[in-house]
């Protein structure tokens, strides 16, 4: 899976689960998802959808706000977990 495809899959999940007040397709990789309207509750739904989409499990040490605060942070976490 290439870098662009992974980020598009993340954006699709954000559109479906993050309840953003802004279009996920227009966010930069560094835009703060919480400032864009994602609540803590929605972030849990995003995490579960990411785990399903990418067939992974986020370890406890990654379950913090900074891992899910931007598209870039999410993509980096997924890469750290070895998803190609």
Residue pairs with C-beta under 8 A, 6 or more apart in sequence:
1 83
1 84
3 75
6 75
6 78
6 79
6 83
7 29
7 71
7 75
9 53
9 54
10 50
10 71
10 74
10 75
10 78
11 24
11 25
11 27
11 71
12 24
13 46
13 49
13 50
13 53
14 20
14 24
14 27
14 33
14 38
14 46
14 71
15 23
15 24
15 25
16 49
17 42
17 45
17 46
17 49
18 24
18 33
18 36
18 37
18 38
18 42
18 43
18 45
18 46
19 37
19 38
19 39
19 42
20 27
20 33
20 36
20 37
20 38
21 36
21 37
22 31
22 36
22 37
24 71
27 33
27 36
27 71
28 71
29 70
29 71
29 72
29 75
30 70
30 71
30 72
31 70
31 71
32 69
32 70
33 43
33 68
33 69
33 70
33 71
34 43
34 65
34 69
38 46
38 68
40 65
43 65
43 68
46 68
46 74
47 58
47 63
47 68
50 56
50 58
50 74
50 78
51 57
51 58
54 78
54 81
54 83
55 83
56 78
56 81
56 83
58 67
58 77
58 81
62 77
62 81
66 73
67 73
67 74
67 77
68 74
